[in-house]
Each structure stands twice: as C-alpha cells, then as structure tokens.
Amino acid sequence: MNRHLVTRLLLLAALLAGPSLAWAHKASDAFIYLDLDQSTIRVDIALRDLALEVPLDRNADQQISGAELRAARDAITRYLEKGLTLANHGSSCALRGEQWGLSTHSDGPYAAAFYRFACANGQAPESLTYTLLFDRDPLHRGLVSLTEGGQETLAVIAPDATTLALDATGFGSARLFGTFLYEGIIHLLIGLDHVLFLLVLMLPATIRRRDATQPGNTADPVGLKPRLLELIGIVSAFTVAHSVTLGLSALGVVRPPIAWVETIIALSIALAALNVVWPILGRKTWKLAFGFGLIHGFGFASVLGDLTADVSQLTVALAGFNLGVELGQVALVLVVFPLLYVCARSRLYERAAVPVMLMAVGALSLYWVVERVAEI
C-alpha cells in the first residue's frame, strides 16, 4: 500500500513540473466601481488580460504603445460592453461612454472605461452582470466597489455567480464578511505558489528519523506528537507573518510593487526546497515560514489593495479574507500532512518521492522567478 501512495506522490510531483501561465501571476482581477448615487460605472481591466481577447500588440514587439492602444479603443469598448450589464425589471440599462483611458493598479496598467447609465423609468438598476474572461480563466474575479447613499461596500463576482443583486438590504457586514471568507479560501487553494510553499514547509516534519544502530528499522523514534507540534509551530509562524503584511498592505500602510513581491515569493519556494536538502537558512523551519510568510502576505493583499471603500468596509472584508486564507491553509494541511506522514513509512519516500517533489517544486519556482523578473 505504501508503494502505491509513494507512486501517486511521484506522479503528482511530475504533474507540478508542467508550468501553467495561469498559475504564474497575481490572480486575474477586474475592478468595477459602481456609483448608484451618481448613476455612473467604471470598469478597469488589465491590459495583459485584454490582450487575450483583443489584438493590442499589432506589431508583435511584445510591447503595447499608446498608438496601438488608441487604435484598439473601439474593440476594447465593444468587448467591455459585451460582458457588462446593468438591469432593471428584466431590461438592460443604457450605457453612455463618458471617458476612456488608462489606470494603474498594483500589477500594472489597466484600460479604464467610465460610463453613465440610465434605466427604465429613471429607476436604479437592480442587478449587475459581469461575464468577461470567465470562459478563458476560471480564476478571474470582478471586484466591485458599490456606492449608494454615500456609503461604500465591496462585493465579488465570480464564474459561479456572474450576477450581483444590488438590493441595498443585502449588503450587510455579514454578507461582505462571508463573501471574502469564501474568496480567501479559494485564493489560498488555487494559489499554486502558496500551496507549494506550504508543501515544502511540511516535508521536514514528515521525514522519519530512524535508529542508525538498527539497520532496516523503519520505526520513528521521534513519534507523531512532536512532529505535530513542529507542524503547528510552522503553520502558526506562517499565519502570523502573512496576516501582518496582509493587513498592512490592504489598508495602504505598506504596499510594495506586486511584481517584486511575486518574484520574491517564487524565489522563497526555491530556497525553501533547497533548505530541506541543504539547510543554508537553518533547520528551524518555523523561522523560515515566518520570514517568507511576510512576503506571501503582500501577495494575498493584492486581492483587496486596489479597491476603494471606507475603512470599516475594508476592515470587514480583510477580516473575512484573512480568516478564509487560514481555513484554506488548515484544510490543505489536514489533507496533505497525513498522506505524507503515512507515505514516510516507505523507504521510497525519502529516496525517491521527496527528491522528486523537491526537484519539481524547485524547477517550477525558478521558472516563475525568470518569468517574473522579465516583467519587472
């Protein structure tokens, strides 16, 4: 049975060695600023996302010039309007373009389109539907900042729920907290760089220490309890560290460039993998988890950092998102650690599975480093 489990781990590691561009960047987000008081809506969508749907780089020089962007204006606005609908009583509200240009978010330039809308009978829209990029990227999200009655609140539009009801009574703190709790869980579980970092941090706690005086003895003299305590210390250090920088960044206290953050996150995975074999950063894995966890927190904050909302709303969203990240982290550990610990009973685990996993993770993370450095 152990051999079968180890074989599965080897297959998993081999699969992880195949890089995916969808995993190699900050999560794809569009920003939607809807003001019901002023009857306006602004949509910001990343140029790198637009380039997947609209031909922007006409001369194929890997750069988008101002002239190329102006030439693509009509195609961009048609694309945006195709996937954005405000509705009232089953009828679409009319959108009238007012301004068009560029905006800047933490991960680079965005095309920004500003509209004024008018619904039937002069009433406010009842729903917002957003469908852009979901068919191409299931991880894409529409992050909404809604203003009504002078109050701002936040919401998320995802592939499984593309229509957002705009009933003011539905936008309480509980709904906001629940929305970002869910997004925190999803963000952790689909963020392959964070998942791989946690995997590498768990590995030292699974490697069994055998009695060298008794050849062939597979018993673990350390036992499960000390290893669980070691694992709790590692996860706790990572949690505390990324919670601190997640809060600081989301609230705008410290906000380093996301391109550098992504690069260092990728490098942290490679260094953590190397440290398992050659402990150049020390054998105290919890210290490693804390140090690099500070960087990972800035990466988590990219989901919240570019939304404009009042501090109270942002604090509720931040609390829900942070708790969601922790729940996703705990779920991952509860599933993966027991599997690794059981596999560790086999000699193939240390001799084959662990080296292959470390090489696969190291190769993938270094690929990300090279890719992300090229974009800085």
Secondary structure, 3 states (H helix, E strand, C coil): CHHHHHHHHHHHHHHHCCCCHHHCCCCCEEEEEEECCCCEEEEEEEHHHHCCCCCCCCCCCCCCCHHHHHHCHHHHHHHHHHCEEEEECCEECEEEEEEEEEEEECCEEEEEEEEEEECHHHCCCCEEEECCCCCCCCCCEEEEEEEECCEEEEEEEECCECEEECCHHHCCHHHHHHHHHHHHHHHHHHCHHHHHHHHHHHHHHHCCCCCCCCCCCCCCCCCHHHHHHHHHHHHHHHHHHHHHHHHHHHCCCCCCCHHHHHHHHHHHHHHHHHHHHCCCCCCCHHHHHHHHHHHHHHHHHHHCCCCCCCHHHHHHHHHHHHHHHHHHHHHHHHHHHHHHHHHCCCHHHHHHHHHHHHHHHHHHHHHHHHHHHCCC
